[in-house]
Amino acid sequence: MCGIVGFAGNKTACGKPLEVCMQGLKRLEYRGYDSAGVALAAAGMDTVAVRKKSGRLANLAADIERSPMPDATVGIGHTRWATNGEPSDVNAHPHTSQDGKIAIIHNGIIENAETLRLDLQTEGYTFLSATDTEVAAKLLGKIANTIIEETGKPDLFEALRRMARMLTGAFTILAVDVRQPDIVVGARHDSPLVVGLGDGENFLGSDVAAFVAYTKEAMELDQDQAVCISGDTVTVTDFDGNPVTDSKRFTVDWDASASEKGGWDSFMDKEIHEEPAAVHNTLLGRFNEDGEIKLDELHIDPEVFKQIDKIIVVACGTASYAGMVAKYAIEHWVRIPVEVELAHEFRYRDPILTPRTLVVAISQSGETMDTLMAVRHAREQGSRVLAICNTQGSTIPRESDAVLYTHAGPEIAVASTKAFVAQIVAAYLLGLYFAQVKNTLYRDEIHQILDQLKAMPEKIQWVLDNDVEPIEEAAKKLLDAKSFLFLGRHVGYPVAMEGALKLKEIAYTFTEGFAAGELKHGPIALVEPGEPVVIIVPSSRGRNVLHNKVISAIEEVKARGAFTVVVAEVGDPDAEKYADVVFWRPECATLLSPLVDVVPLHLFAFDLAKLKGYDVDKPRNLAKSVTVE
Ligand code: F6R
């Protein structure tokens, strides 16, 4: 939540700081789009130049176009997801110190802001906005001036560290000061911040998307660290000022073009069409020709894996549905219990965690605060944590014992799509690795499943190529539907949940996804003539019993007048008989079917939202990276 960018580099004032901030904000807008703003500083300025506007970044860009901002040497930019104070021009970031010499931007929630505000008010400070950030801005200004009185010179880095020690809650704060127009300083506590290392210029960002157009060399910052960048230097310390010299460096493994639309109308459409590549790339290099899984990147001794007797998946939203899918496969292959828990519920129920429990945290962003808190709790209780994550340099992998990256490429649309299929694949690789070290599957069985997985990108592509018309037809027919029900069984159940979530999220339609077996235990009362019911039908091959049971569920809702949309294996005669619309999928093994079944559901939500005229990439009230609990 909230996107943050900072730039330091120019010895002489020019337009680059503003250009970098606006470019960065464009790439970070998925993190929040309630308002946006920038602050620039250069030698000779009396106060920082600040411009901010409520609404999308385009409003800010238009405002700057109408009335250009001055050249500068450093800049900071912010795109906001409002937590504290409504979205408005005045509440937008940056906020400034009382004398206007310092500007700050902030991501997170400062929990002791009200106490600090009262203290500052009694000292005569005045506030324009309702935000916790303005409290921090006034406080930083006060501390910076105290340091000048004490030492005779400005020291924004020290001022920020002193303030960081006073704040409670979660924050990433960046600041600039006209008295030190060659540096940008930052501090992080429970909120993301990465450094971009350029040539004669350096960057700060909530994630690497902020600066990937300028450099792919990056450096992680740890919890409770502060950073000061100039064009030529990057200095990291803890909040007490002790130097940190072992920050981890990495190279971003995707190009700036991957975070652009590249000819597509929306990121969501592009990302759904990248699902085959997300599966392919996540499999790449993880096993050899003999079908031996190689997860050397995990850095966990296979002996440790042998000892694991329980897996708990913690995740939120779409990532949790990927975990639910994985439960079916891993329990089947490895014969150890797999629990799937919403991360925000996990630590409050006092879960049973032992050194033999492996907690698997699934997160596209790697920043979801609920999941991060679950990770910390699990480690405190002595369990090992393995992250399945799509974002290099993010917090959850850094705080986990091991990480298995999904290689879906940057996911920009707020609604998660390609990350879902990549998460399933990564969790399946983990399951097969367990089966390999624990000897619960024969080598040729693993080989066979890997071959099936390798064939999945092509099968997903088949759906993308062949289901366009029925999906469009269903979306047109159901444009005015007030609600939807989604039903699935076995691995189709989490897929139904995922399809339902997508529809709520981007088409703003009341939708419930549930296990088809529950139908007669209540939900069937909701079915009245015309009610759309989307059903995922398992193959009639293999788990024939399940197929027949789901077909019975279709008959039951059909008998009550439901409009049925069915996802079924090509040529399934039963599906055809009872469906008003069918989204076909190619033949595949039951455990792998979620990888294809979900694709038409993603497309359906996309089509419906587009037909309703909604912004599919930036649905209302949401942000991509949920960095508050
Ligand atoms: C739904 C969606 C969310 C995320 C959830 C977890 O389309 O995007 O439900 O899946 O907020 O986010 P990550 O995976 O970043 O932890």
Residues whose N, C-alpha, C, O or C-beta is under 5 A from the ligand:
A	BS01	F6R	C316 G317 T318 A319 I362 S363 Q364 S365 G366 T368 V414 A415 S416 K624
